[in-house]
Each structure stands twice: as structure tokens, then as C-alpha cells.
Amino acid sequence: MFRRWIGAVLGIVVVCAPGLSWAETYAALALGPNIATLDTTDVGKLDLKSNIAYGAKFGHYFDDRGFNWFGLEVDMYRSQSNVKAQNLPRQGTNLLLSGPIPGSDFLVHSLAFNALVRVTGYQYKVEPYAGLGVGLNMGNISDGNFRPEAAFAPSFNVLAGIKYYFTPKIAPFIEYKYNFAHFTFDRSNVTADYRANLFMFGVAYHFGR
């Protein structure tokens, strides 16, 4: 599914790029480590494995010089913070989260819609930026004590980063992202807060600079 998302975004870029040449529109690819937690209502935090997240984004900064510090973007990424094998306290009514549990696969796809502000890069090669957004996360959990299931949850996103314009159009960047979602896995009777800290490294291509 996530590969189809990336393909759709890149397809839009290829088709629309000639018509968007007058505006500062960009596409980017990025990857980096994701340090996540899954905080359940029954036993508290489950230990998750760190992993490498990867994704793509497609955005636009307004062309008007009075508002070229403001932009909008669509951000899509994938991460797999599998549940570690661990020993949980024997408490609560959910026996799936009691005592020793084996590891489980936990895959998260995130789709975010962000509003951005930046120190405009027209005069400077270095461009700091920050943003807030909302979106949708899809969590797939399976194996171990969990029954295979996909759950959807609204998400909240905070991000900050910095770009360096290697050329007027090509800009490597580093970015920190925080993603929060509240998942409910009905088949396993588990509710949990998902919190992800992502440290992304990528390259953006700006069409209208």
C-alpha cells in the first residue's frame, strides 16, 4: 500500500511539474531512525524495536512574496517498530498482556497533512522550517499474543528541520518529526497511545526556484 502511495505522489509530480513551474512546489524522499513507544491502557509501555522509517512528501510554498514563508505539504512514511519479547506484570483483565509475551510484528503507515513556516531561502542557502499537522495512521499488528489486525487512528504531527540548497533546486535536509496516534485493536482488546520520534535525512527537489 505504501509503495502505491509513493508511486501516486511521484506520478502527480511528473504529470504536473510543467504546469507548476511558476510556483515553488517540491517533492522529497527521506529515511531515518524511528524511536517509538506503544503505551497501553492495561500494562503501560511496551518495549518496541527501533527501526528505519522511509517515505515521501509533496508540498508547495505560496508564490506571493508576502507569504512565501508559508506552505502546505502531504507527508507519507512507513515504519516497523516491532514489539520486543518481554515480561509484563500480571495485572488487569487482558491475559494477552500478562506475564512473558513473545515478540510481535507492528507496522505503521502514516499519512500527514502539514502546515509549514520557514525562513525563506530565496536569499540564503540555509533554510530552517517547522510545521504542525494532522493525518491518519494505519497500524498492523500480528504474531505473538496479538491477533492479526489493522487499525486506523487520527494522528497529530509536529516537525522541524533545516534545508541546505546545494543548487537552487536541490536541497538536502534533516528533519525531526513527532507523531502521535491512539490505536484500538479490537480483536486483541488492546488500546494504546503510539508515539514516534523520527530523525529523517532526505533530499528535496524544488520545481519553481
C-alpha positions in Angstrom: 0.0 0.0 0.0 2.7 2.5 0.9 4.6 1.8 -2.3 1.4 2.7 -4.2 1.2 6.0 -2.2 4.7 6.9 -3.2 4.0 5.9 -6.8 0.9 8.1 -6.8 2.8 11.1 -5.5 5.7 10.8 -7.9 3.2 10.3 -10.7 1.5 13.6 -9.8 4.8 15.3 -9.7 5.8 14.1 -13.2 2.4 15.0 -14.7 2.0 18.3 -13.1 5.6 19.6 -13.0 5.4 21.6 -16.2 2.3 23.4 -15.1 3.7 24.2 -11.7 7.0 25.7 -12.9 5.8 29.2 -11.9 5.3 28.2 -8.3 7.6 26.8 -5.6 6.4 23.2 -5.4 8.7 20.4 -4.2 8.9 16.7 -3.9 11.2 14.9 -1.4 12.3 11.4 -0.3 13.6 10.7 3.2 14.6 8.0 5.6 16.0 7.8 9.1 15.7 6.1 12.5 12.4 5.9 14.3 12.3 5.6 18.1 8.7 4.7 19.1 6.7 3.7 22.1 3.3 2.0 22.5 1.7 2.9 25.8 -1.2 0.6 26.6 -4.1 1.2 29.0 -3.5 -2.2 30.7 0.2 -2.5 31.4 1.8 0.7 30.4 4.5 0.9 27.8 5.5 -2.0 25.6 9.1 -2.2 24.6 9.4 -1.6 20.8 12.4 -2.1 18.5 14.0 0.9 16.9 13.8 0.8 13.1 14.4 2.8 9.9 11.4 4.7 8.6 11.2 5.9 5.0 8.8 7.9 2.9 8.0 10.8 0.5 6.5 14.2 0.7 5.0 16.6 -1.8 4.5 20.3 -0.9 4.0 23.9 -2.0 5.1 27.3 -0.7 2.9 30.2 -1.8 4.3 32.2 -4.7 3.3 35.7 -3.3 6.5 37.2 -1.9 4.4 38.4 1.1 3.5 34.8 2.0 6.4 32.8 0.7 7.3 31.9 4.3 4.1 29.7 4.5 3.5 26.3 2.8 1.4 23.1 2.8 2.6 19.6 2.3 1.4 16.0 2.2 3.8 13.6 4.0 3.7 9.8 3.8 6.0 7.4 5.5 6.3 3.8 6.8 7.9 2.4 9.9 8.1 -1.0 11.6 8.6 -0.8 15.3 8.0 -4.4 16.2 7.1 -5.3 19.8 10.0 -6.9 21.6 9.7 -10.2 23.5 9.3 -9.1 27.2 8.0 -9.9 30.6 4.9 -7.9 31.6 3.4 -7.5 35.0 0.5 -9.9 35.7 -2.3 -7.4 36.2 -5.5 -6.3 34.6 -8.0 -8.5 32.8 -6.3 -8.8 29.4 -4.3 -12.1 29.5 -2.7 -11.2 26.2 -0.7 -8.6 28.1 0.2 -10.6 31.1 3.5 -12.4 32.0 6.1 -13.3 29.3 5.0 -12.4 25.8 6.8 -13.2 22.5 7.6 -10.5 20.0 5.0 -9.2 17.5 5.2 -7.5 14.1 3.9 -3.9 14.4 3.9 -1.9 11.1 2.7 1.7 10.9 1.8 3.7 7.7 1.4 7.4 8.3 -0.3 10.0 6.1 0.0 13.6 7.3 -1.2 17.0 6.1 1.1 19.7 7.5 1.2 23.5 7.5 4.7 24.9 7.4 6.5 28.1 8.1 10.1 28.8 7.1 12.9 31.4 7.0 12.6 31.9 3.2 15.5 30.5 1.2 15.5 33.0 -1.6 18.4 34.9 -0.1 20.0 32.2 1.9 21.2 28.7 1.2 20.3 27.5 4.7 16.5 27.4 5.3 15.1 26.4 8.8 11.4 25.4 8.9 8.8 24.0 11.2 5.3 22.7 11.0 2.1 21.2 12.5 -0.3 18.8 11.0 -3.0 16.2 11.3 -3.3 12.9 9.5 -4.2 9.2 9.6 -2.1 6.3 10.8 -2.7 2.7 10.0 -1.3 0.2 12.4 -0.9 -3.5 11.5 -0.1 -5.8 14.4 0.2 -9.6 14.3 2.0 -12.7 15.6 2.9 -13.4 19.2 0.0 -12.7 21.6 -1.8 -10.4 19.2 -4.4 -11.4 16.7 -3.7 -10.1 13.2 -5.5 -6.8 12.8 -5.2 -3.4 11.1 -6.4 -0.3 13.0 -6.9 3.2 11.8 -6.4 6.3 14.0 -6.2 10.1 13.6 -2.7 11.4 14.1 -1.1 14.6 15.3 2.3 15.7 13.9 5.0 18.2 14.9 8.1 18.7 12.8 11.2 20.9 12.5 14.1 20.8 10.1 16.7 22.6 8.1 17.5 22.5 4.4 20.7 23.4 2.6 20.3 24.4 -1.1 23.1 22.6 -2.8 21.7 24.2 -6.0 18.7 26.5 -6.4 16.5 23.4 -6.9 18.2 20.6 -5.0 18.1 20.8 -1.2 19.3 18.0 1.2 17.6 18.3 4.6 17.5 16.9 8.1 14.2 16.8 10.0 12.8 15.8 13.3 9.2 14.6 13.4 6.9 13.6 16.3 3.8 11.6 15.5 1.0 10.6 17.9 -2.0 8.4 17.4 -4.4 6.4 19.7 -4.9 2.9 18.4 -7.7 0.5 19.3 -7.1 -3.2 18.3 -10.5 -4.7 18.9 -9.6 -8.3 18.2 -6.9 -8.3 20.9 -8.8 -5.9 23.2 -5.8 -3.5 23.3 -5.9 0.3 23.3 -2.6 2.2 23.2 -1.0 5.5 22.5 1.6 5.4 19.7 4.3 8.0 20.0 7.1 8.1 17.3 10.2 10.2 17.3 11.6 10.2 13.7 15.0 11.7 12.7 14.8 11.9 8.9 17.5 12.6 6.3 16.4 13.4 2.8 16.7 15.3 -0.5 14.0 17.7 -1.8 13.6 19.0 -5.4 12.0 22.4 -5.8 10.4 23.0 -9.2 9.8 26.7 -9.1 13.0 28.3 -7.8 
